[in-house]
Amino acid sequence: MSDTETIRRAAPRRVIVAIDGYSSCGKSTFARAIAARLGYIFIDTGAMYRAVTLHALERGAIRSGIVDEERVVALLDDLTIAFRFNPARGASDIYVNGEPVEGRIRTVEVSNCVSGVSAIPEVRRRLVAMQQELGRRRGVVMDGRDIGTVVFPDAEIKLFMTADPAVRARRRYDELQARGETVSLGEIERSVRARDEADTHRTVSPLRQAPDAVVLDNSHMSVEEQMEWFMRLYRQRTGEPATAEESCASR
């Protein structure tokens, strides 16, 4: 084996994995698992928009579900967003102005308002620029609503995740119940369907499938089954050979 071949095998080509899709499809969970598997950086763009929404709610820029767009944009000048690895849970937590907000951005109130905030052109412009800088050197997994169409249209691997709304509502309900929040399944499903409507019909960067994205309907798939599916796609796109364990598992 030549030195060039050795280097090529030791350092496989690093790519961008862009994951778009509907809310409550488990995009972030799946993206984190992919990043861990590949040794890539995971960037939760949905958390970034939720962080802006939380900040706006706490500063009174959203009242009774009504978003004051001018006030939200004005708040951006004094807003910093950062990700810091949390060894206790083996994942990155999000911080707003140096304060950890990982748990507070996952509430129903934030979920119900985030579409209105993320549709504001200036909010999207600033966060997209931030996301593009984070992914400039490749080797990242990024999930959101417009990653493969707006943020990284040149991503080597693009996925579009979907699942039945009732299944997604149940997943979200179970997640909130586990955190001790009292909500009704019906309320969650209405929120999921409303979010779908808002995301797909907004005028700025609406949720849509990139022409070269591969659809993953995970309505009845476990995280492990999704990972097996993804790794087959990843190896097809990058030409990286399967590991010995994966080769044995496929037999």
Order of alpha helices (4+ residues) and beta strands (2+ residues): alpha-beta-alpha-beta-alpha-beta-beta-alpha-beta-beta-beta-alpha-alpha-beta-beta-alpha-alpha-beta-alpha-alpha
